Amino acid sequence: MRDKMSKDSNHNKSLDMIWRKPSPVVSVVGYSGSGKTTLLEKLISELKDRGYAVGTIKHDVHGFEMDKPGKDSWRHKKAGASATIISSPFQIGMVRDVEHDHSPEELMALIPDMDIILTEGYKKENLPKLEVFRSKVHKAPLFKGDKSLLALISDDPIDLGVPRFSLGDGPKLADFLIRHFNLAKAVALTRTKAAS
């Protein structure tokens, strides 16, 4: 009986993921060395502390290696595996060969159960953006006058016609995203459906 209930529960969760509204995606963009990763760490922590499931996608146009040379999954990949998955009771990691640079929309299918997805990079994608700008790194912001810019994160007194947050304003920026994407309402509705 318990097995059947567990299967039904898993089936309902699977259906919930299929019918769930797509997660909002926000790209954190800026010049190299502007503090994008530091801002993302603060924002992820702030949203997680408030009970949100936060997914992230890091765009690296230069390629990467997830596993360390000599480890089993690295050896599998180097031997010619097209896809390698490493699994533990706490996490799953995958390296897979692809034929094109995937858009955030394509990658979202891999993490459908997130309340919000934050990307680092994807400057050229037509996604809502948070630009991190420091005048010590570059002379002018990248997205001045861009309609996709949601907010500027900078300690420099610049007005781009969008809200500006200081580099240390993780809580206020989280409040802004929750309001902008109506996350509180969407999360409450999803959790109510999951509980029933």
C-alpha positions as CSV (number, residue, x, y, z in Angstrom):
1,M,0.0,0.0,0.0
2,R,2.8,2.4,0.9
3,D,4.6,1.7,-2.4
4,K,1.4,2.6,-4.3
5,M,1.0,5.8,-2.4
6,S,4.6,6.7,-3.0
7,K,4.2,6.0,-6.7
8,D,1.0,8.1,-6.8
9,S,2.8,10.9,-5.0
10,N,5.7,10.8,-7.4
11,H,3.4,10.7,-10.3
12,N,1.5,13.8,-9.0
13,K,4.8,15.6,-8.5
14,S,5.8,14.7,-12.1
15,L,2.5,16.1,-13.4
16,D,2.9,19.2,-11.3
17,M,6.3,19.8,-13.0
18,I,4.8,19.4,-16.4
19,W,1.9,21.8,-15.8
20,R,3.9,24.3,-13.7
21,K,4.4,27.8,-15.2
22,P,8.0,28.2,-16.4
23,S,10.4,29.7,-13.8
24,P,11.4,33.3,-14.4
25,V,14.9,33.7,-15.7
26,V,17.1,36.7,-14.9
27,S,20.6,37.2,-16.3
28,V,23.3,38.8,-14.1
29,V,25.5,40.6,-16.6
30,G,28.5,42.9,-16.6
31,Y,32.1,43.2,-17.5
32,S,34.6,40.7,-16.3
33,G,35.7,41.5,-12.8
34,S,32.7,43.6,-12.0
35,G,31.4,41.4,-9.2
36,K,28.8,39.2,-10.9
37,T,29.6,36.0,-9.1
38,T,29.8,37.8,-5.7
39,L,26.4,39.4,-6.3
40,L,24.9,36.0,-7.4
41,E,26.3,34.3,-4.2
42,K,24.5,37.0,-2.0
43,L,21.3,36.8,-4.0
44,I,21.2,33.0,-4.0
45,S,21.7,32.9,-0.3
46,E,19.1,35.6,0.4
47,L,16.4,33.9,-1.7
48,K,17.2,30.5,-0.3
49,D,17.0,31.8,3.2
50,R,13.5,33.0,2.3
51,G,12.4,29.5,1.2
52,Y,12.8,29.8,-2.6
53,A,14.4,27.1,-4.8
54,V,17.0,28.9,-6.9
55,G,18.5,27.4,-10.0
56,T,21.6,28.9,-11.6
57,I,23.1,28.6,-15.1
58,K,26.6,29.8,-15.7
59,H,27.5,30.6,-19.3
60,D,31.1,30.0,-20.2
61,V,31.9,30.6,-23.9
62,H,35.4,29.2,-23.4
63,G,34.3,25.8,-22.3
64,F,35.0,24.1,-19.0
65,E,35.9,20.8,-17.2
66,M,33.6,19.9,-14.3
67,D,35.7,17.0,-12.9
68,K,39.3,16.9,-11.9
69,P,41.8,15.0,-14.1
70,G,42.2,11.5,-12.9
71,K,38.8,11.1,-11.3
72,D,36.6,8.3,-12.6
73,S,34.0,10.5,-14.3
74,W,36.8,12.5,-16.0
75,R,38.4,9.2,-17.2
76,H,35.0,8.1,-18.5
77,K,34.6,11.3,-20.5
78,K,38.2,11.3,-21.8
79,A,37.7,7.7,-22.9
80,G,34.9,8.8,-25.2
81,A,31.6,8.8,-23.3
82,S,29.1,11.2,-24.9
83,A,27.5,11.8,-21.5
84,T,28.8,11.2,-18.0
85,I,26.7,11.4,-14.8
86,I,28.1,11.3,-11.3
87,S,25.6,10.7,-8.6
88,S,25.6,10.7,-4.8
89,P,22.8,10.8,-2.2
90,F,23.2,14.6,-2.1
91,Q,23.9,15.7,-5.7
92,I,24.0,14.8,-9.4
93,G,26.4,16.3,-11.9
94,M,26.5,15.7,-15.7
95,V,28.8,16.4,-18.5
96,R,27.4,15.9,-22.0
97,D,28.6,16.7,-25.5
98,V,26.4,19.1,-27.3
99,E,26.3,20.4,-30.9
100,H,25.4,24.0,-30.1
101,D,25.6,26.6,-27.4
102,H,22.3,26.1,-25.5
103,S,20.1,29.0,-24.7
104,P,18.8,29.5,-21.1
105,E,15.3,28.4,-22.3
106,E,16.7,25.1,-23.5
107,L,18.6,24.5,-20.3
108,M,15.6,25.4,-18.1
109,A,14.2,22.0,-19.0
110,L,16.9,20.4,-16.9
111,I,15.8,22.3,-13.7
112,P,12.0,22.6,-14.0
113,D,11.3,22.7,-10.3
114,M,13.0,26.0,-9.5
115,D,11.1,29.1,-8.3
116,I,13.6,31.4,-10.1
117,I,16.6,30.8,-12.3
118,L,19.6,33.2,-12.2
119,T,22.1,33.1,-15.0
120,E,25.6,34.5,-15.1
121,G,26.3,35.8,-18.6
122,Y,24.1,35.5,-21.6
123,K,24.5,39.2,-22.4
124,K,23.2,38.8,-25.9
125,E,20.0,36.8,-24.9
126,N,16.7,38.7,-24.8
127,L,16.2,38.1,-21.1
128,P,15.5,40.4,-18.1
129,K,18.9,41.6,-16.9
130,L,20.6,42.9,-13.8
131,E,23.8,44.7,-14.7
132,V,26.6,44.9,-12.2
133,F,28.7,48.0,-13.0
134,R,31.8,49.4,-11.3
135,S,33.5,52.4,-12.9
136,K,36.8,51.1,-11.7
137,V,36.4,48.2,-14.1
138,H,34.9,50.0,-17.1
139,K,33.9,53.5,-18.2
140,A,30.2,53.0,-19.0
141,P,27.5,50.4,-18.4
142,L,26.8,47.8,-21.1
143,F,23.0,48.1,-21.2
144,K,22.3,51.9,-21.1
145,G,18.8,52.4,-22.7
146,D,18.2,48.6,-23.1
147,K,14.6,47.6,-22.5
148,S,15.7,44.2,-21.0
149,L,17.5,45.9,-18.1
150,L,15.5,45.5,-14.9
151,A,18.0,47.1,-12.5
152,L,21.5,48.4,-12.2
153,I,23.7,47.1,-9.3
154,S,26.4,49.7,-8.7
155,D,27.8,52.0,-6.0
156,D,28.4,54.6,-8.7
157,P,25.7,57.4,-8.8
158,I,24.3,56.5,-12.2
159,D,20.7,56.9,-13.4
160,L,19.7,54.5,-16.3
161,G,16.0,54.9,-15.7
162,V,15.8,51.7,-13.8
163,P,16.1,50.9,-10.0
164,R,19.7,51.0,-8.7
165,F,20.9,48.9,-5.9
166,S,24.3,49.0,-4.2
167,L,26.6,46.0,-4.5
168,G,25.8,45.1,-0.8
169,D,22.0,45.3,-1.2
170,G,21.2,41.6,-1.5
171,P,18.1,41.8,0.7
172,K,16.6,44.8,-1.2
173,L,17.4,43.2,-4.6
174,A,15.7,40.0,-3.5
175,D,12.6,42.0,-2.4
176,F,12.6,43.7,-5.9
177,L,12.8,40.4,-7.7
178,I,10.1,38.8,-5.5
179,R,7.8,41.7,-6.3
180,H,8.7,42.0,-10.0
181,F,8.0,38.3,-10.7
182,N,5.3,37.9,-8.1
183,L,7.3,35.0,-6.6
184,A,5.5,34.9,-3.3
185,K,2.2,34.2,-4.8
186,A,3.5,31.7,-7.4
187,V,5.5,29.8,-4.8
188,A,2.5,29.7,-2.3
189,L,0.3,28.3,-5.1
190,T,2.8,25.7,-6.2
191,R,3.4,24.5,-2.6
192,T,-0.3,24.3,-1.9
193,K,-0.8,22.1,-4.9
194,A,2.1,19.9,-3.9
195,A,0.8,19.4,-0.4
196,S,-2.7,18.3,-1.6
